[in-house]
Amino acid sequence: MKNKIYIISLLFISILFGCKDEYEAPMYLSDASWLISESNSVRISEGIYTIDQGHWISFADLSQGVLSHTWTISDSAQFMTTGFGKEEEDYSKFVIPNAGNVSEDPKIHVYFGEAGIRNVRLYNTFPDSVSFTTTGETIDKVFVPGDTLASYYDSAIDAWVIDTTFVVDVYGGIKPALEVYRILEDAEGNPTGEELVAEVLEGELYTIDDTASFNTVALEMGQKLRFVDLTTFDRPDSISWSINHKTGPNTLSSANDTTISFNELGGGNVGSLKVFRQENGDLKGVNATTTIPLKVTVGPSSKPFKIDGEIYETELTADNSVKFAVTGSIGAIRANAKDAFTVNVEGVGSIAVDDVVVDPSNSALIILSMADAIYNTDVITVSYSPSSDDQAIVRSDTKVMDAFANQTVIPFFMELLSDRETAGVEIEKASANVLAPEAEGWWANINPKPASEKLFRRVESDEFADVIGVASMYFKGDVDALTACRVDYTSISDDGMVAGTYKMSIKVFMPNTNTMTSFRLQSIKGTGSFLHDFDVTSIERGKWVTLSADVVVPEITGQVKLRIDPNVGNTGVQELYFDDPSILLYEQRL
């Protein structure tokens, strides 16, 4: 292939920190044919130069005995003059006007003023065949030999040619983009569709000073707006909405698509969207914020005042309480409202409601506290049927809440592996130790110790995007040759585990070549233990599957750790991925 692209990591690279008039001596120089200098905001990522928009890279052709050489740059790149340093605030002023995109100078300085993938091509001709081998590089502590670059003969010009392209990935700033929709409702408050009420196009930015130009949307109390983040430029990785919906502090959400109820009378600017790109090597972290160009007015509702969604057991199980949202801000909970509620536990009967209050952080959320204990293994239903004015719950627009019957409570299960990022191997932790899987909180226990390759290691792959987060744990090894091959998660609990039944689960991905029959979860440390072997003989290969079982655990005292063992009951070379172990406690009613 005549126009061959060579990744920059295969070339000799020298780092310079200025280009006042001539190149300064590089830190090192081998027998390479090219020299690439860089500004203070560039790095090499997988063989590609990565640079911030508005910066530059310099290139020098050091080839000897050439007949000709030509540099060609992408249309969006520009040649620069000399005389600048690395600390300039604006490199664009050194751009050579109308210089085109071709140069025969031995040395060039290239300004990258637009984001995206850009190329710098060097086309050299020689009177004779030439070749050389670049230096290698060390990747993940493994040395990769260099690449041999050979010329080809072009009979049309009777010369030997080396045609090389350097790839530059230019990162720009963040340009927020979004849409806001009003959720349309029927006379009963049920959703019937949506309409676009505001948008921010890529490249637009609004501030609070632009408020006078914002459109206003009229909402009824309890009506919802849907906020959709559409930002793509330039490679954002997280967002934060700040929405002024007046049910306590501004609503903060990191979801790209979030729907929020406006439950209090009043109005004002809707809020803002902040978009982030985290620090990436030498590239600095950046963010951009836009005010959402929309004002709202919230007036009394023509819709019924009613329960809005499911009823949930609260996270504080010791409170013996449940919570549910309603369609609008609560104006009053009258003195005997608790008597209008009936809470029934299957197999037990009714349980008295001890108190009814508004959640202090959300004026459209009601909390019911029970006089007796409830458990997450209970089947609980809640009904509300006021028989007098003093049992009513009243919205702030004076509407009385509608009765409802036999709403089933969604139970809350305490997750013992509460640090979900660590349990889900999301946090990378580099280590030279061959046993370490390079994930925070995890440690491998392997015997005999492998000489070089990690048998357990944290990996990131688009193939596993359906698993929470970006990373999973990978294992590959010959289990016949290992008396032990297991990995331990640092801690289930520092205070032991109460005796009872626990729901234990883990996600696994077994390739089609996997022939495992068993996959073990067990505890280590502590006084007492549990162990469960999942039968994986017939689970589907080539996709993520959740293994789940109810496991009876005796009382365990002291620190408890989780061990994951793919070795027990299996033979041969096995390969698999796993992720997101979970241990939930069932609270049993005695």
C-alpha positions in Angstrom: 0.0 0.0 0.0 1.7 3.2 -1.2 0.2 5.7 1.2 0.9 3.8 4.4 -0.1 5.2 7.7 2.3 4.6 10.5 1.2 5.1 14.1 3.4 7.6 15.9 4.3 5.3 18.7 6.3 3.2 16.2 8.6 6.2 15.5 11.4 7.7 17.5 9.9 10.5 19.5 11.8 13.4 21.1 10.2 15.9 23.3 11.0 19.6 22.9 9.6 22.4 24.9 9.9 25.4 22.7 10.6 26.5 19.2 11.9 30.0 19.4 13.9 30.1 16.1 15.5 26.7 15.7 15.0 23.3 17.4 16.7 22.9 20.7 18.6 19.8 21.3 16.2 16.9 22.0 16.3 14.9 25.1 17.5 11.9 23.1 18.1 11.3 19.3 18.5 7.9 17.6 18.9 7.1 14.0 15.3 8.0 13.1 14.4 9.8 10.0 12.0 12.2 11.7 11.9 14.3 14.8 8.6 15.3 16.4 8.5 18.1 19.0 5.5 18.8 21.1 3.9 21.7 23.0 3.1 21.4 26.7 -0.4 20.0 26.1 0.1 16.8 24.1 0.5 13.2 24.8 0.6 9.9 23.0 -2.5 7.7 23.3 -2.5 4.3 21.6 0.0 5.6 19.1 -1.9 8.7 18.2 -0.8 12.3 19.2 -3.5 13.8 21.4 -3.5 17.5 21.7 -5.8 20.3 23.0 -7.4 22.5 20.3 -5.4 25.7 19.9 -2.0 24.1 20.3 0.8 23.0 18.0 3.2 20.3 17.1 6.5 20.7 15.2 8.0 18.2 12.7 11.5 17.9 11.3 12.5 15.7 8.4 16.1 14.4 9.2 16.3 11.9 6.4 19.6 11.9 4.6 20.1 11.8 0.8 16.6 12.5 -0.2 15.7 13.6 -3.7 12.6 15.5 -2.4 10.4 15.8 0.5 6.9 17.2 0.9 4.7 17.9 4.0 0.9 17.9 3.5 -1.4 18.9 6.4 -5.2 18.6 6.8 -7.2 21.5 5.6 -8.1 22.5 9.1 -4.5 22.7 10.2 -2.2 25.6 9.5 1.5 26.3 9.1 3.1 28.6 11.7 6.1 30.9 11.7 8.9 30.6 14.3 9.5 32.9 17.3 7.0 31.5 19.8 7.4 29.8 23.1 5.5 27.2 25.0 3.7 29.6 27.3 1.9 31.7 24.7 -1.7 32.5 25.4 -2.7 32.6 21.8 -0.8 30.5 19.2 -3.1 31.5 16.4 -1.3 34.8 15.9 1.8 32.8 14.7 -0.2 31.2 11.8 1.2 32.1 8.3 -1.7 33.6 6.3 -2.6 31.9 3.0 0.2 29.4 3.4 -1.9 26.5 2.0 -1.4 23.0 3.2 1.8 21.8 1.4 5.4 22.7 2.4 8.8 21.5 1.2 10.6 23.0 4.2 12.6 20.5 6.3 11.0 21.7 9.5 7.4 22.7 10.0 5.3 24.0 12.9 1.6 23.1 12.6 -1.2 24.8 14.4 -4.4 22.7 15.2 -7.3 25.2 15.6 -10.2 22.8 15.0 -11.1 19.6 17.0 -11.1 16.2 15.3 -8.7 13.7 13.7 -6.0 15.5 11.7 -3.2 14.2 9.5 0.3 15.3 8.8 1.8 13.5 5.8 5.5 13.3 4.8 6.3 12.1 1.3 10.0 11.4 0.7 11.8 10.2 -2.5 15.2 8.6 -2.6 17.6 7.5 -5.4 18.0 4.0 -3.8 16.0 1.6 -1.7 16.0 2.5 2.0 14.6 1.0 5.1 15.0 1.2 8.9 13.5 -0.2 12.0 12.1 2.1 14.6 12.7 1.6 18.3 10.1 -0.5 20.2 8.1 0.5 23.2 7.0 -1.0 26.4 3.2 -1.5 26.8 1.8 -2.8 30.1 5.4 -3.8 31.1 5.8 -5.9 27.9 8.4 -4.8 25.3 6.9 -4.6 21.7 9.6 -4.6 19.0 9.8 -1.7 16.5 8.4 -1.7 13.0 10.4 -2.0 9.8 9.6 0.8 7.4 10.7 0.1 3.8 10.6 2.2 0.7 8.8 1.2 -2.5 9.8 1.9 -6.1 7.6 4.2 -8.2 8.5 3.7 -11.8 6.5 6.8 -12.8 9.1 9.0 -11.1 12.0 6.5 -11.1 12.6 6.9 -7.4 12.1 5.1 -4.2 9.4 6.5 -1.9 8.6 6.4 1.8 5.1 7.8 2.4 4.2 8.4 6.1 1.2 9.9 7.8 1.2 11.1 11.4 -2.2 11.0 13.1 -3.2 13.8 15.5 -6.4 13.7 17.6 -7.3 17.3 18.5 -9.6 17.8 21.5 -11.8 20.8 21.6 -13.9 22.4 24.3 -17.3 21.2 25.5 -20.4 22.5 23.7 -23.6 21.7 25.6 -26.7 20.7 23.7 -30.1 19.9 25.1 -33.8 19.7 24.6 -36.7 20.2 27.1 -40.1 18.7 26.6 -43.4 19.3 28.5 -45.2 16.1 29.3 -48.8 16.4 28.0 -51.6 14.9 30.2 -55.3 14.0 29.9 -58.0 15.3 32.3 -56.9 12.6 34.9 -53.3 13.6 34.8 -52.2 10.5 32.7 -49.4 11.2 30.1 -50.5 11.4 26.5 -47.4 12.7 24.8 -44.9 15.5 24.9 -44.0 18.8 23.2 -40.6 20.5 22.7 -40.5 23.7 24.8 -36.8 24.7 24.7 -33.5 23.6 23.2 -29.9 24.6 23.2 -28.0 23.8 19.9 -24.4 22.9 19.8 -22.3 26.1 20.0 -24.9 28.1 21.8 -24.4 29.2 25.4 -26.9 31.0 27.6 -26.4 32.8 30.9 -28.7 34.3 33.4 -28.2 37.7 31.7 -30.2 36.3 28.7 -33.3 35.7 30.8 -35.4 38.4 29.1 -35.2 36.5 25.8 -36.3 33.2 27.3 -39.7 31.6 26.4 -42.1 30.9 29.3 -44.0 27.7 29.6 -47.1 27.5 31.8 -47.4 24.4 33.9 -50.1 23.1 36.3 -48.9 22.0 39.7 -47.6 18.4 39.4 -46.9 18.6 35.7 -43.6 17.3 34.4 -40.8 18.5 32.2 -38.4 16.1 30.5 -34.7 17.2 30.2 -32.6 15.5 27.5 -28.8 16.0 27.2 -27.7 15.9 23.6 -24.1 17.0 24.0 -21.6 15.2 21.8 -18.9 17.8 21.2 -16.2 17.2 22.2 -16.4 13.8 23.9 -18.1 14.6 27.2 -18.1 12.0 29.9 -20.5 13.3 32.6 -23.2 15.9 33.2 -25.1 17.6 36.0 -28.6 19.2 35.7 -29.5 21.9 38.3 -33.3 22.3 38.1 -35.3 24.9 40.1 -38.4 22.9 40.7 -38.9 24.2 44.3 -39.5 21.0 46.2 -36.5 21.6 48.4 -32.9 22.3 47.1 -32.4 22.4 43.3 -32.7 19.0 41.8 -29.3 17.7 40.8 -29.3 14.8 38.3 -26.5 13.1 36.3 -28.9 11.2 34.1 -28.8 12.2 30.4 -32.6 11.9 30.2 -34.5 12.9 33.4 -38.1 13.8 34.1 -38.9 16.2 36.9 -42.3 17.2 38.5 -43.0 20.9 39.2 -45.0 20.6 42.4 -45.1 24.1 43.9 -46.8 27.3 42.8 -44.6 30.0 41.5 -42.1 30.3 38.7 -38.7 31.5 37.4 -35.8 30.2 35.3 -35.8 26.5 34.9 -32.1 25.9 35.7 -28.9 24.9 34.0 -26.9 22.0 32.5 -23.1 21.5 33.2 -21.2 19.1 31.0 -17.8 17.7 31.9 -14.8 16.0 30.3 -12.5 14.6 33.0 -8.7 15.1 33.0 -7.1 12.7 30.6 -3.3 12.3 30.9 -1.8 15.6 30.0 -5.1 16.9 28.7 -6.7 19.1 31.3 -10.3 18.5 32.5 -12.8 20.9 31.0 -16.4 21.8 31.5 -19.1 24.1 30.2 -22.3 25.3 31.6 -25.4 26.7 29.9 -28.5 28.2 31.5 -31.5 26.5 30.1 -33.4 29.1 28.0 -36.7 28.6 29.6 -38.9 30.1 32.3 -41.8 28.4 33.9 -44.9 29.5 35.8 -46.6 26.9 37.9 -50.3 27.5 38.6 -53.1 25.5 40.4 -53.9 22.2 38.8 -57.1 21.2 37.1 -56.0 17.5 37.6 -56.8 15.3 40.5 -54.5 15.2 43.5 -53.4 11.6 43.8 -50.6 9.2 44.4 -47.9 9.4 41.7 -46.1 6.0 41.2 -45.2 3.2 43.5 -44.9 3.0 47.3 -41.5 2.2 48.6 -40.1 0.9 51.9 -37.6 3.6 53.0 -33.9 2.9 53.1 -33.8 3.3 56.9 -35.4 0.0 57.7 -35.3 0.6 61.5 -37.8 3.4 60.9 -40.5 0.9 59.8 -41.7 3.4 57.2 -42.8 3.7 53.6 -42.9 6.6 51.2 -44.8 7.7 48.1 -45.0 10.7 45.8 -48.1 12.7 45.0 -49.1 15.0 42.2 -48.3 18.4 43.7 -46.9 20.1 46.7 -48.7 19.2 50.0 -50.3 22.1 51.7 -51.7 20.3 54.8 -51.8 16.9 56.4 -54.8 17.1 58.7 -54.8 15.9 62.3 -56.3 12.4 61.9 -54.9 11.6 58.4 -53.2 8.5 59.7 -56.5 7.0 60.5 -57.4 7.0 56.8 -54.6 4.6 56.0 -54.9 0.9 56.1 -51.6 -1.1 56.0 -52.0 -4.8 55.6 -49.2 -7.5 55.9 -50.0 -10.8 54.3 -50.3 -13.5 56.9 -50.2 -11.0 59.8 -53.1 -8.6 59.2 -53.3 -4.8 59.5 -50.6 -2.7 61.1 -51.5 0.7 62.6 -50.0 3.9 61.0 -48.2 5.9 63.7 -47.5 9.1 61.8 -48.0 10.8 58.4 -45.5 13.5 57.5 -44.1 15.4 54.5 -40.5 14.5 53.5 -38.5 17.6 54.6 -36.5 17.6 51.4 -39.5 17.1 49.0 -42.9 18.7 49.5 -44.5 16.2 47.2 -43.4 13.1 49.1 -45.4 11.5 52.0 -43.8 9.2 54.6 -45.9 6.8 56.6 -44.4 5.4 59.8 -45.8 2.2 61.2 -46.5 1.4 64.9 -45.0 -2.1 64.4 -42.0 -3.5 62.6 -42.1 -4.3 58.9 -39.7 -6.6 57.0 -38.5 -6.7 53.4 -39.9 -10.2 53.2 -43.4 -9.0 54.0 -46.0 -8.6 51.3 -47.4 -5.2 52.3 -50.3 -3.3 50.8 -51.4 0.3 51.6 -54.8 1.9 51.1 -56.0 5.4 51.7 -59.7 6.3 52.2 -60.5 9.4 54.3 -64.0 9.4 55.9 -63.9 13.0 57.3 -62.3 16.3 56.7 -59.8 15.9 59.6 -58.4 12.8 57.8 -57.7 14.6 54.5 -54.4 15.4 52.8 -54.6 18.7 51.0 -52.5 20.0 48.1 -51.3 23.6 48.3 -53.9 24.6 45.7 -56.5 23.3 48.2 -57.4 20.1 46.3 -58.0 17.0 48.5 -56.0 13.9 47.7 -57.9 11.0 46.1 -58.4 7.7 47.8 -56.5 4.7 46.6 -56.6 1.0 47.4 -54.2 -2.0 47.8 -51.0 -0.5 46.5 -48.2 -3.0 47.0 -45.1 -1.8 48.7 -41.7 -2.2 46.9 -39.4 -3.6 49.6 -35.9 -2.3 50.4 -33.0 -4.7 50.6 -29.8 -3.7 52.3 -26.8 -4.2 50.0 -23.8 -5.6 52.0 -21.5 -4.7 49.2 -22.4 -1.1 49.5 -19.4 0.4 47.7 -20.8 -0.5 44.2 -18.0 1.1 42.3 -15.4 -1.0 44.1 -17.4 -4.2 44.1 -18.0 -3.7 40.3 -14.2 -3.3 39.6 -14.8 0.2 38.3 -11.8 1.7 40.1 -8.4 0.9 38.5 -5.4 0.3 40.7 -2.1 -0.2 38.9 0.3 -2.8 40.4 3.4 -4.6 39.2 2.5 -7.6 41.2 1.5 -10.5 38.9 -1.2 -11.6 41.3 -3.0 -8.2 41.5 -6.0 -7.8 39.1 -5.4 -4.1 39.1 -8.8 -3.2 40.6 -9.2 -1.3 43.8 -10.4 -3.6 46.6 -9.5 -6.9 44.9 -6.7 -9.4 45.3 -6.0 -12.7 43.6 -5.0 -15.9 45.4 -3.3 -18.2 42.9 -1.1 -21.3 43.4 1.3 -21.9 41.9 2.1 -18.3 41.3 2.1 -17.4 37.6 5.4 -16.3 36.1 4.2 -13.3 34.1 0.6 -13.2 32.8 -2.1 -12.0 35.2 -4.8 -14.7 35.4 -7.3 -12.2 36.9 -7.3 -8.7 35.5 -9.6 -5.7 35.3 -10.7 -5.0 31.7 -12.7 -2.3 29.9 -14.5 -3.2 26.7 -17.5 -1.9 24.6 -18.6 -5.5 24.4 -19.7 -5.3 28.0 -21.5 -2.0 27.9 -24.7 -3.6 29.1 -23.1 -4.2 32.5 -23.2 -1.3 35.0 -20.1 0.8 34.6 -17.3 0.3 32.1 -15.2 -2.5 33.6 -15.4 -6.2 34.5 -13.1 -8.8 35.9 -11.5 -11.2 33.3 -10.1 -14.6 34.1 -8.2 -17.0 31.9 -6.2 -20.0 33.1 -5.6 -23.7 33.0 -7.4 -24.8 36.2 -5.9 -28.3 36.0 -2.5 -26.8 36.6 -3.7 -24.7 39.5 -4.4 -25.8 43.0 -5.9 -22.4 43.7 -7.2 -19.7 41.4 -9.6 -17.4 43.1 -10.0 -13.7 43.7 -11.1 -12.0 46.9 -13.1 -8.8 47.3 -11.7 -6.9 50.2 -14.7 -6.7 52.5 -18.3 -7.8 52.9 -18.5 -6.4 56.4 -16.1 -5.4 59.1 -18.8 -6.3 61.7 -19.8 -9.8 60.6 -23.1 -11.1 59.2 -26.2 -11.9 61.1 -27.6 -15.4 60.7 -30.3 -15.5 58.0 -31.0 -15.9 54.3 -29.2 -13.7 51.8 -29.9 -13.2 48.1 -26.5 -13.6 46.5 -25.9 -12.8 42.8 -23.2 -12.1 40.3 -23.1 -11.4 36.5 -21.0 -13.7 34.4 -20.1 -13.8 30.7 -18.8 -17.2 29.5 -17.5 -17.4 25.9 -18.6 -20.3 23.7 -15.4 -22.1 24.5 -16.1 -22.2 28.2 -16.9 -25.7 29.6 -17.2 -24.8 33.3 -19.8 -26.7 35.4 -19.4 -24.7 38.7 -18.8 -21.2 39.9 -18.3 -20.6 43.6 -19.0 -17.7 46.0 -17.8 -18.1 49.6 -16.8 -16.1 52.6 -13.3 -16.0 54.1 -12.2 -14.6 57.4 -14.5 -14.2 60.4 -15.8 -16.9 62.7 -18.4 -18.9 60.7 -18.7 -19.0 56.9 -20.9 -19.5 53.9 -20.3 -21.2 50.6 -22.5 -21.6 47.5 -21.7 -23.3 44.1 -23.7 -22.2 41.1 -24.4 -24.8 38.5 -23.3 -23.2 35.3 -23.4 -26.2 33.1 -26.3 -25.2 31.0 -26.3 -21.4 31.2 -26.2 -19.6 27.9 -22.7 -18.8 26.6 -21.7 -15.7 24.7 -23.9 -13.3 26.7 -24.2 -11.8 30.2 -26.2 -13.9 32.6 -27.0 -13.1 36.2 -26.4 -16.0 38.6 -28.7 -15.7 41.7 -29.5 -17.9 44.7 -30.9 -17.6 48.2 -28.1 -18.7 50.6 -28.6 -19.6 54.3 -25.8 -18.0 56.3 -25.0 -18.8 60.0 -23.9 -16.0 62.3 -20.4 -14.8 61.3 -18.4 -12.5 63.6 -15.5 -10.4 62.7 -14.4 -9.1 59.3 -15.9 -11.0 56.4 -14.5 -11.1 52.8 -16.0 -12.4 49.6 -14.1 -15.0 47.5 -15.0 -15.8 43.9 -13.6 -19.1 42.7 -13.8 -20.4 39.2 -11.5 -23.4 39.9 -13.6 -25.7 42.0 -15.2 -28.6 40.0 -13.8 -27.5 36.6 -11.0 -28.7 34.3 -8.9 -27.4 31.4 -8.3 -23.9 30.2 -11.3 -21.7 31.1 -12.1 -18.1 30.2 -14.8 -15.9 31.6 -15.8 -12.4 32.7 -17.7 -11.5 35.8 -19.0 -8.3 37.4 -21.2 -6.7 40.0 -21.5 -9.2 42.9 -24.3 -8.5 45.2 -25.4 -9.7 48.7 -28.8 -8.6 49.9 -30.2 -9.5 53.4 -33.7 -10.9 53.7 -35.3 -9.7 56.9 -37.3 -12.6 58.2 -40.5 -12.0 60.3 -40.2 -14.3 63.3 
